[in-house]
């Protein structure tokens, strides 16, 4: 069970300047529209990556404090925390007993939490209730995640913005016989293009371990 203890203060992936650049909008009168779009982009990408929801708080890539309760029916070599990357661990409580910092070890990128015996050797986690309070997510958004957000923002703005045009249309040359170039194939028109999903590959929770 995952609970958000302290929610992220900013859930967006792009600054105002970055989303302006992505959409090609410089008019300040559109700032509110761009702010709304920025939030929708972040939410959609979090959903696409299947980030774990903490209660009623929507998932986010950004850094926040979480409390996770894991109940083990059998001994396990490691526990997998639901959010990554793990920035820090506040506490690990094993069946009511708070462990010392030398009694556990975390792989910050994968979220694997290992039980240590105090002599720097890994042992099995016991079959008990384990509560972990930790900070996870990105304080600084990685460049590839920003790129995915920028590409998606551009697509949504062309579809739903005030100057919306044909969905997915990147360029339309009206000279001569005409030319159309699409961000995605118009016959499939998925919410997220294959290019964006490739950028998100390392952030998806259904892959890897």
Backbone as a ProteinNet text record, in pm:
[ID]
protein_1_A
[PRIMARY]
XXXXXXXXXXXXXXXXXXXXXXXXXXXXXXXXXXXXXXXXXXXXXXXXXXXXXXXXXXXXXXXXXXXXXXXXXXXXXXXXXXXXXXXXXXXXXXXXXXXXXXXXXXXXXXXXXXXXXXXXXXXXXXXXXXXXXXXXXXXXXXXXXXXXXXXXXXXXXXXXXXXXXXXXXXXXXXXXXXXXXXXXXXXXXXXXXXXXXXXXXXXXXXXXX
[TERTIARY]
84.8	0	88.4	62	142.9	61.2	120.9	56	152.5	100.5	182.4	181.7	298.9	311.6	323.8	411.1	428.2	428.3	323.6	309.5	407.8	438.8	526	461.3	540.4	487.2	467.3	540.6	528.8	530.2	420.6	408.3	443.7	468.5	493.7	637	658	788.7	861.1	787.2	843.8	822.3	917.6	898.9	808.7	762.7	680.3	756.7	885.5	966.4	979.5	993.1	1009.3	881.4	766.1	641.9	605	645.3	627.7	708.1	832	917.6	861	811.5	757.8	636.3	551.8	427.9	443.6	553.1	571.9	487.9	442.9	356	437.2	441.3	512.6	418.9	292.3	192.5	159.7	187.3	164.9	18.3	-72.6	-215	-253.9	-167.3	-194	-129.9	-73	-1.9	-89.3	-213.7	-302.7	-330.6	-355	-378.8	-256.7	-138	-15.3	8.1	-28.6	-16.6	-106	-228.4	-320.5	-266.6	-217.5	-159.4	-41	43.2	161.2	122.3	18.2	-29.1	-85.6	-160.2	-218.8	-111.3	-7.7	102.2	169.4	199.9	265.5	178.9	49	-42.2	-52.3	-61.3	-75.1	49.9	166.9	290.6	308.1	268	273.8	181.6	63.6	-29.9	23.9	84.3	140.4	253	327.5	436.9	389.7	260.4	198.8	261.4	286.7	339.3	235	281.5	192.1	122.4	-7.8	-85.4	-76.9	-59.6	-55.4	-186	-281.9	-412.9	-486.3	-539.2	-614.7	-525.2	-395.8	-302.7	-254.6	-269	-226.1	-76	-32	111.5	188.8	315.9	400.4	542.7	614.3	756.6	839.4	779.7	854.6	873.5	970	1009.7	903.1	870.8	777.8	808.4	754.6	776.9	662.3	698.3	600.1	614.1	502.4	502.2	447.3	524.9	482.3	483.3	372.1	359.1	362.5	454.2	467.3	446.6	360.1	332.8	383.4	483.4	547	486.7	438.7	386.4	498.5	604.7	723.5	846	958.2	1081.3	1120	1173.5	1211.5	1356.5	1423.7	1561.7	1569.3	1465.7	1461.7	1316.9	1294.8	1165.5	1177.5	1067.3	1067.4	977.3	1036.9	959	886.5	770.8	682.8	726.4	800	842	993.5	1038	1180.1	1204	1327.7	1441.7	1422.3	1487.4	1477.3	1586.5	1546.7	1642.8	1700.6	1615.3	1661.3	1557.1	1600.7	1510.2	1510.6	1391.8	1377.7	1382.2	1305.8	1303.7	1252.3	1296.3	1245.2	1206	1078.3	1027.6	984.2	1046.1	1022.4	946.3	817.6	733.5	742.9	738.6	738.7	874.9	981.3	1117	1184.8	1232.2	1299.7	1442.4	1476.3	1608.7	1712	1834.2	1945.9	1982.6	2049.8	2081.7	2175.2	2252.7	2340.4	2267.7	2135.6	2058	1975.2	1993.8	1929	2013.7	1989	2064.6	1969.8	1978.2	1886.1	1961.1	1907.9	1952.8	1861.4	1912.4	1827.7	1759.2	1823.1	1765.3	1654.5	1668	1567.8	1466	1496.1	1406	1413.9	1519.4	1535.9	1592.6	1523.1	1564.5	1609.5	1733.9	1792.4	1807.3	1788.1	1806.9	1950.9	2017.4	2156.1	2164.5	2268.5	2280.4	2362	2405	2485.5	2633.3	2669.8	2810.2	2832.6	2747.9	2761	2731.7	2644.2	2601.9	2450.6	2401.9	2258	2194.1	2077	2000.2	1855.5	1774.3	1634.9	1551.6	1456.6	1356.9	1261.7	1223.5	1130.7	987.1	902.1	761.1	682	699	631.2	587.3	521.6	483.5	604.6	632.6	747.1	698.2	729.7	687.8	811.3	808.8	923.3	876.2	942.2	918.2	1037.8	1011.2	1121.8	1082.3	1184.8	1165.8	1202.8	1113.5	1139.7	1089.3	1146.9	1109.2	1223.6	1197.8	1301.9	1289.6	1396.3	1402.1	1431	1517.4	1548.1	1505	1415.8	1361.1	1469.2	1490.4	1590.1	1555.8	1658.6	1640.2	1550.1	1562.9	1479.3	1332.9	1307.3	1170.1	1113.2	1196.8	1154.6	1124.8	1207	1186.9	1054.9	1024.2	896.7	780.1	792.2	686	669.9	781.4	775.7	710	745.5	686.5	536.5	496.7	355.5	277.6	338.2	273	247.7	344.2	328.9	210.8	199.8	90.1	-44.6	-55.1	-182.3	-221	-121.9	-152.7	-207.1	-151.4	-200.7	-340	-374.2	-506.2	-611.8	-574	-674.3	-652.7	-539.5	-512.4	-601.5	-596.5	-681	-664	-542.7	-516.5	-505.8	-589.7	-582.6	-595.9	-519.6	-528.1	-547.7	-525	-549.9	-464.9	-520.8	-446	-322	-210.1	-87.3	-14.2	-70.5	-8.6	109.8	227.6	348.7	373.1	356.7	382.7	289.9	239.2	152.3	201	259.9	311.3	204.5	152.1	41.6	89.3	220	270	259.5	238.8	232.8	117	146	39.7	13.2	95.7	74.7	157	186.7	266	221.3	207.3	169	269.2	316.4	404.8	344.3	332.6	265.9	367.2	334.1	413.2	390.8	270.3	235	154.5	144.9	68.1	-78.3	-141	-278.9	-377.7	-346.1	-441.6	-448.4	-340.5	-341.9	-372.8	-312	-337.4	-344.5	-239.1	-241.1	-224.4	-259.8	-242.7	-95.8	-10.1	133.4	203.7	289	358.8	464.6	510	615.8	743.4	771.4	890.5	884.9	767.9	753.5	763.4	698.7	703.7	846.3	924.8	1064.7	1142.4	1114.1	1179.1	1139.9	1018.9	968.2	1007.6	1075.8	1101.2	1164.7	1260.9	1332.1	1250.2	1136.4	1055.1	928.6	906.1	784	796.7	693.5	696.2	664.1	618.8	586	705.4	815.3	933.2	1036.2	1147.4	1258.5	1236.3	1248	1247.7	1111.3
-118.8	0	123.8	213.7	333.5	457.1	544.3	669.4	784.2	893.8	1013.6	1091.9	1104.5	1177	1326.8	1362.7	1502.6	1507.3	1564.3	1565.6	1663.2	1637.6	1727.9	1864.8	1968.5	2104.4	2143.9	2080.7	2107.1	1973.1	1940.9	1811.3	1817.3	1936.5	1952.6	1912	1886.8	1844.1	1954.4	2057.6	2166.6	2300.4	2389.3	2526.8	2599.6	2717.7	2796.6	2826.9	2860.8	2890.8	2768.8	2651.1	2528.6	2489.4	2505.7	2469.2	2574	2698.7	2799.7	2761.9	2720.8	2681.6	2558.7	2462.7	2339	2365.4	2457.9	2484.9	2598.3	2673.4	2786.3	2906.6	2913.9	3022.3	3120.9	3245.2	3348.2	3450.2	3446.5	3541	3508.9	3604.5	3582.7	3561.3	3602.1	3583.6	3435.8	3350.5	3206	3134.2	3208.4	3145	3048.7	3086.8	2997.6	2870	2884.5	2766.9	2675.3	2736.5	2656.7	2589.2	2657.1	2597	2474.9	2486.6	2372.1	2258.3	2292.7	2191	2122.3	2198.2	2143.3	2038.1	2067	1970.5	1845.5	1862.8	1747.9	1658.6	1720.6	1643.8	1558.5	1618.8	1545.7	1430	1453.2	1348.2	1234.9	1270.3	1168.6	1081.7	1142.8	1065.1	976.3	1025.1	942.2	821.1	844.2	734	634.6	687.1	600.5	513.2	566.4	490.8	403.7	408.1	325	349.4	474.6	506.5	474.2	422.7	380.2	499.5	490.1	594.5	577.5	688.6	684.7	733.5	643.7	682.6	765.9	879.5	966.6	1069.2	1068.4	1162.4	1107.6	1182.7	1133	1105.9	1010.8	980.9	1093.8	1102.5	1205.9	1154.7	1210.8	1182.1	1264.2	1368.8	1463.2	1410	1468.3	1419.5	1446.5	1343.4	1356.8	1251.4	1271	1177.5	1077.4	949.9	841.9	749.7	690.4	584.7	459.3	352.7	228	113.5	42.1	-72	-199.4	-288.7	-416.6	-528.4	-620.8	-734.9	-861.2	-922.7	-1039.6	-1169.1	-1253.8	-1385.1	-1487	-1464.8	-1550.1	-1460.6	-1515.7	-1439	-1401	-1280.8	-1233	-1186.8	-1204.6	-1159.5	-1007.2	-944.9	-798.2	-752.1	-626.7	-562.1	-464.8	-443.5	-349.2	-231.7	-116	4	50.4	108.9	139.3	259.6	351.9	472	478.2	527.4	540	668.2	719.2	677.9	716.2	642.3	669.8	769.3	885.1	989.1	963.5	918.6	891.5	807.8	742.4	665.9	729.1	760	820.8	714.4	606	498.4	369.1	258.2	125.6	59.2	26.2	-33.2	-176.2	-269.8	-412.8	-470.2	-495.5	-551.2	-467.7	-333.2	-242.7	-197.4	-255.2	-218.9	-139.2	-19.5	64.1	13.4	-14.6	-67.1	44.5	10	102	111.4	218.7	239.7	132.3	65.4	-40.9	-174.7	-174.5	-298.4	-307	-209.3	-215.9	-141.6	-171.7	-112	-91.7	23.9	55.1	73.1	15.2	46.4	158.3	278.7	395.6	396.3	341.4	346.6	244.2	125.3	19.9	13.5	76.3	70.4	-60.3	-139.4	-264.7	-234.5	-285	-264.3	-397.6	-402.7	-526.3	-519.3	-634.3	-646.7	-686.3	-615.9	-644.2	-695.2	-772.9	-830.6	-743.7	-626.2	-539.5	-559.3	-669	-696.5	-690.5	-611.2	-586.6	-710.5	-798.1	-916	-912.6	-948.4	-949.7	-1075.8	-1055.6	-1168.4	-1155	-1253.8	-1253.1	-1157.3	-1088.7	-1014.3	-1113.6	-1093.5	-1185.8	-1163.9	-1260.8	-1253.9	-1174.4	-1043.6	-955.2	-827.8	-738.7	-608.5	-515.2	-455.4	-365.5	-231.3	-124.1	10.3	91.9	147.8	226.1	368.3	465.2	606.1	653.8	705.3	742.3	856.1	916.4	1021.8	964.6	981.2	927.8	1023.9	1012.9	1099.9	1191.4	1276	1362.1	1504.9	1553.5	1694.9	1778.9	1726.6	1788.2	1692.7	1735.6	1647.1	1612.7	1483	1442.4	1495.2	1512.8	1571.6	1487.9	1354.5	1272.9	1276.7	1291.6	1305.1	1441	1544.8	1676.7	1672.2	1600.9	1592.4	1523.2	1415.5	1346.6	1440.1	1516.1	1610	1719.1	1770	1876.1	1826.8	1707.7	1651.8	1628.7	1579.8	1553.5	1684.2	1783.7	1914.8	1975.1	1959.5	2013.4	1946.7	1815.2	1742.1	1786.5	1794.2	1832.6	1975.9	2064.3	2203.3	2214.6	2140.4	2146.8	2086.7	1993.7	1931.1	2012.2	2066.7	2125	2272.4	2330.1	2469.9	2563.6	2693.4	2792.1	2792.2	2757.9	2754.3	2610.6	2524.3	2381.3	2355.6	2257.4	2215.8	2065.3	2006.2	1862.7	1784.6	1690.9	1618.4	1550.3	1571.2	1505.4	1569.1	1674.7	1736.9	1822.8	1789.9	1862.8	1977.6	1951.8	2053.3	2034	2142.3	2136.4	2240.8	2195.1	2282.5	2300.3	2421.1	2443.7	2478.1	2492.1	2522.2	2400	2422.6	2312.2	2220.1	2091.9	1992.7	1971.4	2028.2	2015.6	1903.6	1917.3	1818.3	1816.6	1697.5	1684.2	1593.5	1638.7	1557.3	1546.9	1423.3	1399.7	1357.6	1398.1	1348.5	1198.5	1152.3	1010.7	979.1	851.9	811.5	847.2	924.8	967.9	853.4	738.2	628.5	561.1	575.4	514.7	618.2	736.2	849.1	809.4	743.5	707	831.1	817.9	930.9	967.8	866.7	889.5	817.5	886.9	827.9	728.5	644.8	549.1	618	734.3	810.8	855.1	901.3	944.3	824.9	714.5	596.5	542.6	556.8	513.8	600.2	729.9	819	785.3	730.2	697.6	557.3	481.5	338.2	314.4	396	373.8	417.6	480.9	531	448.3	348.3	269.7	164.5	152	62.5	-84.1	-110.1	-247.7	-319.6	-250	-313.3	-341.8	-396.7	-419.6	-535.4	-510.3	-616.8	-682.7
0	0	0	-94.1	-109.2	-72.2	9.1	49	25	-28.4	-46.5	84.4	147.4	273.4	248.3	155.2	114.9	-36.8	-94.2	-239.4	-303.8	-429.4	-505.8	-517.6	-501.9	-513.6	-659.4	-748.9	-892.6	-964.4	-1032.5	-1098.3	-1246.7	-1297.6	-1440.7	-1476.3	-1605.3	-1654.1	-1730.9	-1769.8	-1848.7	-1779.1	-1793.3	-1745.9	-1845.3	-1807.9	-1898.9	-2027.4	-2013	-2131.2	-2221.3	-2160	-2238.5	-2311.4	-2245.5	-2313.2	-2418.4	-2397.1	-2501.5	-2625.5	-2604.4	-2715.6	-2786.5	-2708.8	-2766.5	-2854.4	-2812.1	-2885.6	-2987	-2976.3	-3066.2	-3029.5	-2903	-2857.3	-2774.1	-2815.3	-2740.4	-2676.8	-2715.4	-2665	-2518.7	-2428.7	-2285.1	-2250.3	-2338.7	-2310.2	-2308.1	-2359.2	-2360.2	-2241.7	-2146.7	-2035.8	-1956.5	-1929.8	-1854.7	-1932.9	-2062.9	-2147.7	-2148.1	-2156.4	-2157.7	-2023	-1913.9	-1782	-1767.7	-1818.3	-1815.7	-1900	-2018.6	-2106.9	-2040.6	-1972.6	-1905.6	-1802.8	-1726.1	-1626.9	-1690.8	-1799.8	-1868.3	-1930	-1984.7	-2042.2	-1935.1	-1820.3	-1711.8	-1663	-1648.8	-1602.4	-1703	-1831.7	-1935.4	-1945.3	-1934.5	-1942.4	-1819.3	-1702.4	-1581.3	-1594.8	-1651.7	-1672.7	-1776	-1882.4	-1986.3	-1931.6	-1833.7	-1773.2	-1656.4	-1628	-1523.5	-1386.8	-1355.2	-1223.2	-1117.4	-1005.6	-898.4	-834.3	-818.4	-751.6	-601	-531.1	-385.2	-327.4	-306.9	-256.4	-360.2	-317.8	-408.7	-478.5	-447.4	-509.2	-642.7	-751.3	-883	-884.9	-966.6	-974.5	-1041.1	-1010	-1068	-1083.5	-1180.5	-1194.5	-1096	-1039.5	-957	-814.9	-746.7	-615.5	-509.8	-431.4	-320	-214.9	-95.7	14.3	19.7	33.6	28.4	148.8	187.7	288.8	222.8	227	162.6	263.7	269.5	359.1	275.5	309.5	239	339.9	305.9	393.7	324.7	384.7	324.4	378.2	287.2	327.9	338.8	262.1	270.2	272.8	313	312	169.8	152.8	20.4	21.1	-95.7	-108.5	-110.9	-166	-172.1	-180.2	-147.5	-163.9	-280.8	-351.9	-463.1	-426.4	-410.4	-381.4	-507.4	-489.7	-602.9	-685.2	-626.3	-699.2	-709.7	-826.3	-853.2	-933.1	-929.5	-848.3	-702.1	-614.5	-471.2	-433.7	-387.3	-349.7	-210.7	-118.2	18.1	90.6	196.6	283.1	421.4	469.7	602	710.1	689	788.2	726.5	785.6	751.6	883.1	896.7	1021	992.6	1061.4	1041.1	1160.5	1140.1	1246.1	1374.4	1357.2	1471.9	1517.5	1461.5	1502	1391.6	1425.1	1326.2	1305.3	1179.8	1147.3	1145.8	1184.2	1169.1	1021	983	841.4	784	870.8	820.6	809.9	838.8	829.4	700.9	612.6	481.9	379.4	253.8	144.1	26.6	-39.2	-147	-278.9	-385.5	-520.9	-568.9	-573.9	-596.5	-732.5	-834.7	-968.8	-988.9	-930.7	-948.5	-835.6	-721.5	-607.5	-530.7	-553	-479	-340.5	-238.6	-100.5	-42.4	1.7	53.1	204.9	269	414.6	439.8	531.7	565.4	709.2	737	870.9	965.7	919.1	1003.9	981.1	915.4	882.9	732.4	664.2	521.5	436.2	485.5	408.8	393.5	277	251.5	306.9	369	422.5	373.5	402.2	358.6	444.4	379.1	454.8	520.5	645.7	711.4	662.7	689.5	648.2	751.9	750.5	845.1	772.7	846.2	792.1	794.3	680.4	668.9	614.8	686.1	646.3	610.3	489.3	440.7	411	469.2	436.7	355.4	236.7	148.8	55.4	-3	-102.1	-237.9	-335.7	-469.3	-575.4	-692.4	-802.7	-840.6	-938.6	-992.7	-938.6	-877	-838.6	-962.5	-1049.8	-1178.4	-1288.1	-1375.7	-1478.3	-1580.9	-1609.2	-1708.6	-1848.3	-1930.2	-2062.2	-2153.1	-2147.5	-2236.4	-2195.2	-2065.9	-2018.6	-2059.9	-2053.8	-2102.7	-2252.5	-2326.2	-2470.4	-2502.5	-2430.9	-2450.9	-2420.1	-2311.1	-2273.6	-2378.6	-2430.8	-2531	-2659.4	-2702.3	-2824.5	-2806.6	-2691.1	-2666.6	-2654.1	-2590.1	-2577.2	-2714.9	-2804.4	-2939	-3011	-2995.7	-3059.5	-3003.1	-2870.9	-2809.2	-2844.4	-2852.3	-2884.7	-3027.3	-3121.2	-3259.1	-3271	-3178.3	-3183.1	-3109.1	-2992.9	-2903.9	-2871.2	-2913.3	-2882.9	-2961.6	-2931.5	-2999.6	-3151	-3197.2	-3340.8	-3389.2	-3334.3	-3364.4	-3513.8	-3558	-3697.7	-3702	-3814.1	-3828.6	-3729.2	-3650.6	-3548.7	-3605.2	-3536.2	-3574.5	-3690	-3750.9	-3866.7	-3824.1	-3875.4	-3840.2	-3937.2	-4066.6	-4166.3	-4285.6	-4338.1	-4455.8	-4555.4	-4662	-4766.4	-4873	-4890	-4982.7	-5122.9	-5143.5	-5277.1	-5367.6	-5494.4	-5588.9	-5560.5	-5555	-5531.7	-5383.9	-5299.3	-5154.9	-5094.3	-4965.9	-4894.6	-4749.3	-4691.8	-4551.8	-4481.1	-4366.2	-4283.9	-4145.1	-4093.6	-3966.1	-3860.1	-3734.3	-3620.9	-3604.8	-3628.3	-3622.3	-3746.4	-3777.5	-3895	-3875	-3969.1	-3948.2	-3941.4	-4003.7	-3999.7	-3862.5	-3782.7	-3649.3	-3541.4	-3553.4	-3464.4	-3317.2	-3261	-3119.8	-3033.5	-2907.7	-2815.8	-2804.3	-2795	-2784.3	-2898.2	-2968.7	-3081.5	-3034.4	-3127.3	-3096.5	-3054.7	-3112.2	-3076.5	-2931	-2887.6	-2748.5	-2654.1	-2689.3	-2603.6	-2591.3	-2697	-2690.3	-2591.6	-2591.1	-2495.4	-2351.9	-2334.6	-2201	-2154.8	-2240.5	-2212.7	-2075.8	-2038.5	-1910.7	-1789.9	-1812.6	-1702	-1680.9	-1764.8	-1755	-1645	-1564.1	-1449.4	-1483.2	-1606.6	-1643.1	-1702.4	-1719.9	-1778.3	-1671.4	-1715.4	-1623.3	-1531.2	-1402.4	-1301.2	-1291.1
[MASK]
+++++++++++++++++++++++++++++++++++++++++++++++++++++++++++++++++++++++++++++++++++++++++++++++++++++++++++++++++++++++++++++++++++++++++++++++++++++++++++++++++++++++++++++++++++++++++++++++++++++++++++++++++

